Amino acid sequence: MKKTNGRWLVVVLLFVATTINYMDRAILGIAGPSMMKDLSLSAVEFGILGSAFFWSYALMQIPVGVIVDKLGARLTYSIAIVWWSLCTVFTGMGRSLGGLIGIRVLMGIGEAPAFPTNTRVISDWLPSHERGIANGIFNSGTAIGIGITTPILAWIIQTWGWQASFVVIGSIGFVWLAFWLFFFKNHPEQSKIANEAEVAYIKEEQTQTEKTTLNISPFKFFKFRSVYPMLYGLFAHNYLTYLMMTWLPTYLVVERQMTLLKAGFFTMLPWIMSFLGNILGGVLSDFLIKKGWNSIKARKTVLTIGMLFPLAIIPTIYTDSAIMALTYISIAIGGEGLAAGILWATVSDVAPKGAEGKLAGLQNFVGNLAGWIAPVATGILIAKFNNFNIALIIPVVICLIAAVGYTFVLKNERISINTDIDGGTKVSGL
């Protein structure tokens, strides 16, 4: 019997969901210049508004990791996308800083399950040697959501106002939900889109423990040294991403004197590069695994290379050309995309079987603390120095530290936590 390819339809669903997720986040940055003018917001106030989403989003990562492992991906994602889509629509109705902050905090709760759920789905639906490209595909949705749709969003804002843009973008999630409920089941053997041959192919590299939930506290992972570069690595990636997501359109309008529509068009370029980097990072790490590399060694090699590319940001502070500045930023974000594409595949390789959602939630919690810091810190630095120079150098340093961590701290072995019959645990991989 020839195997079907239902697992790749599932990956496409995750890609589209991630695209919608980041469109709903990124619309604030694109609407920023209009919102700041219309609502009389200072740079610091807009930075606080950009940060508000991450206050709840980061804090929710620990409980949602547990929820995903217990409730399953199908129900968890359904609730999440309805929640965050409604919040996006309501953002267009906000008229005060306090009201908008409240809506963004609620939106952070709704979006919190997305990446832990993605990680669990990839672990359940893909064999190990295909997880790199699968993660690269779904994570490339971040680049599409932030950048590729930017000209459309800029046109909507210029034509109908920033309020309309939130309503339009927020409605897209409900369309995705219909496809998710129709096609997706928590496990391939439960689904009509995967035949017996495909299920056998998926399961041949997976042990029976992958079908179970490991009942441990997410905080137990702090006992393992390999966890620390993973947590910090996502923080580094997110600091760069959230800075650019919140401030790049404003940077082009204010510092580089572009119109909003022109800035919307040119903002695509870094995220097109990021999209390509995400895919290439997944392909490269999977290629190394097929060549016989240890899977974690393959992933961390690509992660290290990707985290070196933000060095390209440094020349932006020395050029007067807007196009050259954007070129340097595009190289930095695109190259760092090599790492972004496999950040979550690494969780699937390092986490104990049955605890992928918990480790993904912990990683996403620490990683998204960057969302608390980057938008606000950038606003403060812009207000103090009246330019973006210092704000742009900070993510360079942070990413360089992440490269060192991946190289020297992340071990080339899976964390092992074995539960005994009395409910105690035996651990290895310290």
C-alpha positions in Angstrom: 0.0 0.0 0.0 1.4 3.4 -1.0 1.4 5.8 1.9 -0.6 9.0 1.9 0.9 12.4 2.8 -1.7 13.6 5.3 1.1 14.7 7.7 2.1 17.4 5.3 -1.5 18.7 5.1 -1.3 19.0 8.9 2.0 20.9 8.6 0.3 23.3 6.1 -2.5 23.9 8.6 0.1 24.8 11.2 1.8 27.1 8.8 -1.4 29.0 8.0 -2.3 29.2 11.7 1.2 30.6 12.5 0.8 33.1 9.7 -2.6 34.2 11.1 -1.1 34.3 14.6 1.7 36.7 13.5 -0.5 38.8 11.3 -2.7 39.5 14.3 0.4 40.4 16.3 2.2 42.4 13.7 -0.8 44.6 12.6 -0.1 46.8 15.7 3.4 47.7 14.4 2.1 48.5 10.9 -0.7 50.7 12.4 1.7 52.3 14.8 2.4 55.6 13.1 -1.4 56.1 12.5 -2.3 55.1 16.0 0.3 57.2 17.6 -0.9 60.3 15.7 -4.7 59.5 16.2 -4.5 58.6 19.9 -1.6 61.1 20.7 0.7 58.3 22.0 4.3 58.9 22.7 7.1 56.5 21.7 7.3 55.2 25.3 3.5 54.7 25.5 3.4 52.9 22.2 6.3 50.7 23.4 4.2 49.8 26.5 1.2 49.0 24.2 3.5 46.8 22.1 4.7 45.0 25.2 1.3 44.4 26.8 0.5 41.4 24.7 3.6 39.6 26.0 2.8 40.2 29.7 0.1 37.5 29.6 1.5 35.6 26.7 4.7 34.7 28.5 3.0 34.0 31.8 0.6 31.6 30.2 3.2 29.4 28.6 3.7 27.1 31.6 0.1 26.2 32.1 -0.7 26.0 28.4 2.1 23.4 27.9 0.3 21.2 30.5 -3.1 22.0 28.9 -1.9 20.9 25.4 -0.5 17.6 26.7 -3.8 16.9 28.6 -6.5 18.3 26.3 -4.9 17.5 22.9 -4.1 19.8 20.1 -7.4 19.8 18.3 -9.5 21.3 21.1 -6.7 23.5 22.4 -6.1 25.2 19.0 -9.8 25.6 18.4 -10.4 27.6 21.6 -7.2 29.6 21.1 -7.8 30.9 17.6 -11.4 32.0 18.4 -10.1 33.8 21.5 -7.3 35.7 19.9 -9.2 36.5 16.7 -12.0 38.2 18.7 -9.4 40.2 20.6 -7.8 41.3 17.3 -11.2 42.5 16.1 -11.8 44.3 19.5 -8.4 46.1 19.2 -9.9 48.0 16.3 -12.6 49.4 18.6 -10.2 50.7 21.3 -9.9 54.4 21.8 -7.8 54.8 24.9 -4.3 53.5 25.9 -5.8 51.7 28.9 -8.5 50.0 26.9 -6.1 48.9 24.2 -3.6 47.5 26.8 -6.4 45.5 28.4 -7.4 44.0 25.0 -3.8 43.2 24.2 -3.3 41.4 27.5 -6.4 39.3 26.8 -5.0 38.6 23.3 -1.8 37.3 24.8 -3.8 34.7 26.7 -5.5 33.5 23.6 -2.3 33.2 21.5 -0.3 31.5 24.2 -1.1 27.8 23.3 -0.1 28.2 19.6 3.6 27.2 19.6 3.4 24.5 22.3 0.6 23.0 20.3 2.5 23.2 17.1 5.4 21.3 18.8 3.2 18.6 20.1 1.5 18.2 16.7 4.9 17.9 14.9 6.0 15.3 17.5 2.8 13.2 17.0 2.6 13.5 13.2 6.2 13.5 11.9 9.1 11.1 12.2 12.2 12.5 13.6 14.1 13.0 10.3 11.3 15.1 8.9 10.7 17.4 11.9 13.3 20.0 10.9 11.7 20.9 7.6 8.2 20.6 9.2 9.2 23.0 11.9 10.8 25.3 9.3 7.6 25.3 7.3 5.3 26.2 10.1 7.7 28.7 11.7 8.1 30.4 8.3 4.5 31.5 8.9 6.0 34.1 11.3 7.8 35.8 8.5 4.7 35.7 6.2 2.5 37.0 9.0 4.9 39.8 9.9 6.2 40.9 6.6 4.7 39.5 3.4 1.2 40.8 4.2 2.5 44.2 5.2 1.7 46.1 2.0 -1.9 44.9 2.1 -2.3 45.9 5.7 -0.6 49.3 4.9 -3.1 49.8 2.1 -6.1 48.9 4.3 -4.9 51.4 6.9 -4.3 54.1 4.4 -7.6 53.5 2.7 -10.0 52.7 5.6 -8.1 53.6 8.7 -6.2 51.6 11.3 -9.4 50.4 13.0 -10.6 48.6 9.9 -7.3 46.7 9.6 -7.8 45.0 12.9 -11.4 43.9 12.1 -10.4 42.5 8.7 -7.3 40.6 9.9 -9.1 39.3 13.0 -11.8 37.6 10.9 -9.4 35.3 9.1 -8.9 33.0 12.0 -12.5 31.8 11.8 -12.0 30.6 8.3 -9.0 28.5 9.3 -10.9 27.0 12.2 -13.3 25.3 9.8 -10.5 23.5 8.0 -8.8 22.6 11.2 -11.9 20.9 12.6 -12.6 19.1 9.3 -9.1 17.6 8.7 -7.2 17.4 12.0 -7.2 14.7 14.6 -4.8 14.5 17.6 -3.1 11.3 16.3 -2.6 10.1 12.7 -4.2 6.7 13.4 -7.4 8.6 14.3 -7.4 10.6 11.1 -8.9 9.9 7.6 -6.2 11.8 5.9 -3.5 9.3 6.8 -3.7 5.6 5.7 -2.2 2.6 7.4 1.0 2.9 5.5 1.6 6.5 6.4 0.8 5.8 10.1 3.3 3.0 10.1 5.9 5.3 8.5 5.3 8.0 11.1 5.5 5.5 14.0 8.5 3.5 12.9 10.9 6.0 14.7 8.6 6.7 17.6 8.5 4.7 20.8 5.3 3.8 22.6 6.0 6.5 25.2 5.4 9.2 22.6 1.7 8.3 22.8 1.5 9.0 26.5 1.7 12.1 28.7 4.6 12.3 31.1 3.2 13.7 34.4 6.0 15.9 35.6 6.3 19.6 36.5 7.7 21.8 33.7 10.0 23.3 36.4 11.8 20.0 36.7 13.5 20.9 33.4 15.6 23.5 35.2 17.7 20.6 36.5 19.1 20.0 33.0 21.9 22.1 31.6 20.8 21.6 28.0 17.5 23.5 28.7 19.3 26.8 29.4 20.7 27.5 25.9 17.3 26.5 24.5 15.4 28.9 26.7 17.9 31.8 26.2 18.1 31.1 22.4 14.4 31.6 21.9 14.7 34.8 24.1 17.4 36.1 21.7 15.4 35.2 18.6 12.3 36.8 20.0 14.1 40.0 21.1 15.2 40.6 17.5 11.9 39.6 16.0 9.7 41.6 18.4 11.8 44.7 18.1 11.5 44.5 14.3 7.8 43.5 14.4 6.9 46.5 16.6 9.3 49.2 15.4 10.5 48.5 11.8 7.7 50.2 10.0 8.0 53.2 12.4 11.8 53.2 11.9 11.4 53.4 8.1 8.7 56.1 8.4 10.4 58.3 11.1 14.1 57.7 10.8 14.3 56.8 7.0 11.6 59.3 5.9 9.5 56.8 3.9 5.7 57.0 3.4 3.6 54.4 5.2 2.7 52.6 2.0 6.4 52.6 0.8 7.5 51.4 4.3 4.8 48.7 4.1 6.2 47.5 0.8 9.9 47.6 1.9 9.1 45.9 5.2 8.4 42.7 3.2 12.1 42.3 2.3 13.5 41.2 5.7 10.7 38.8 6.2 11.0 37.3 2.8 14.6 36.5 3.7 13.4 35.2 7.1 10.9 32.9 5.3 13.7 31.5 3.1 16.0 31.1 6.1 13.3 29.2 8.1 12.9 26.7 5.3 16.7 26.4 4.6 17.4 25.9 8.3 15.0 23.0 8.5 16.3 21.4 5.3 19.9 21.8 6.3 19.4 20.2 9.8 17.4 17.3 8.4 20.1 16.8 5.7 22.8 16.6 8.3 20.7 14.0 10.3 20.3 11.9 7.2 24.1 12.0 6.7 24.4 10.4 10.1 24.8 13.3 12.4 23.3 13.2 15.9 20.0 15.0 15.6 20.7 17.5 18.4 24.3 18.2 17.1 22.8 18.9 13.6 20.2 21.3 15.1 22.6 23.2 17.3 25.1 23.6 14.5 22.5 25.4 12.4 21.3 27.3 15.4 24.8 28.6 16.1 25.3 29.7 12.5 21.9 31.5 12.4 22.6 33.4 15.6 25.7 35.0 14.1 23.9 36.7 11.2 22.5 39.6 13.3 26.0 41.0 13.2 24.9 42.4 9.8 22.8 45.0 11.7 25.9 46.9 12.8 26.5 48.7 9.5 23.0 50.2 9.5 24.0 52.8 12.0 26.8 54.0 9.6 24.9 54.3 6.4 22.7 57.3 5.2 21.0 55.1 2.6 17.6 53.7 3.6 17.9 50.9 1.0 21.3 49.9 2.3 20.1 49.9 5.9 17.2 47.7 4.9 19.5 45.4 3.1 21.7 44.9 6.2 18.6 44.3 8.3 17.3 41.8 5.7 20.6 39.9 5.8 20.4 39.8 9.6 16.8 38.7 9.9 17.1 36.2 7.0 20.2 34.6 8.3 18.8 34.4 11.8 15.9 32.6 10.2 18.1 29.6 9.9 17.9 29.3 13.7 14.2 30.3 13.9 13.2 27.4 11.6 14.5 24.7 14.0 14.1 26.2 17.5 11.0 24.0 18.0 12.4 20.9 16.3 15.1 21.0 18.9 12.5 20.8 21.6 11.1 17.6 20.0 14.6 16.1 20.0 15.7 17.2 23.5 12.4 16.8 25.5 11.6 13.5 27.2 9.0 11.6 25.2 5.5 12.6 26.3 6.6 16.0 27.7 7.2 17.9 24.5 4.4 20.3 25.3 5.7 21.1 28.8 9.2 21.9 27.6 7.8 23.9 24.7 5.7 25.9 27.1 8.6 26.6 29.4 10.8 27.6 26.4 8.1 29.9 25.1 7.6 31.4 28.6 11.3 32.4 28.9 11.6 33.3 25.2 8.7 35.7 25.3 10.0 37.6 28.2 11.7 39.4 25.4 8.3 40.7 24.4 8.1 42.4 27.8 11.4 44.1 27.2 12.1 44.8 23.6 9.2 47.1 22.6 9.4 49.2 25.8 13.2 49.3 25.9 13.3 50.4 22.2 10.8 53.2 22.9 12.8 54.4 25.8 16.0 54.4 23.9 14.4 56.2 20.9 13.0 58.9 23.2 16.4 59.3 25.0 18.8 59.3 22.1 16.4 60.5 19.3 17.6 57.7 17.1 17.5 53.8 16.8 21.2 53.1 17.0 21.6 51.7 20.5 18.3 49.9 20.2 19.6 48.1 17.1 22.9 47.0 18.7 21.3 45.3 21.7 19.8 42.3 19.8 23.2 41.8 18.1 24.9 41.2 21.5 22.0 39.1 22.7 22.2 36.8 19.7 25.9 36.4 19.9 25.6 35.1 23.5 23.0 32.6 22.2 25.4 31.3 19.6 28.0 30.6 22.4 25.3 28.9 24.5 24.3 26.5 21.7 27.9 25.6 20.9 29.2 25.0 24.4 26.3 24.2 26.7 23.7 22.2 24.7 24.4 18.5 25.0 24.0 16.1 22.2 21.6 13.8 24.0 17.9 13.7 24.8 16.8 14.4 28.4 15.6 11.2 30.1 13.1 11.2 32.9 11.9 7.7 33.9 8.9 7.5 36.2 8.9 4.5 38.6 5.8 2.7 39.9 5.8 4.7 43.1 5.6 7.9 41.2 9.2 9.0 41.8 11.5 9.9 39.0 15.0 8.9 37.8 16.7 11.5 35.8 19.6 11.6 33.4 21.1 14.1 31.0 22.1 16.5 33.7 
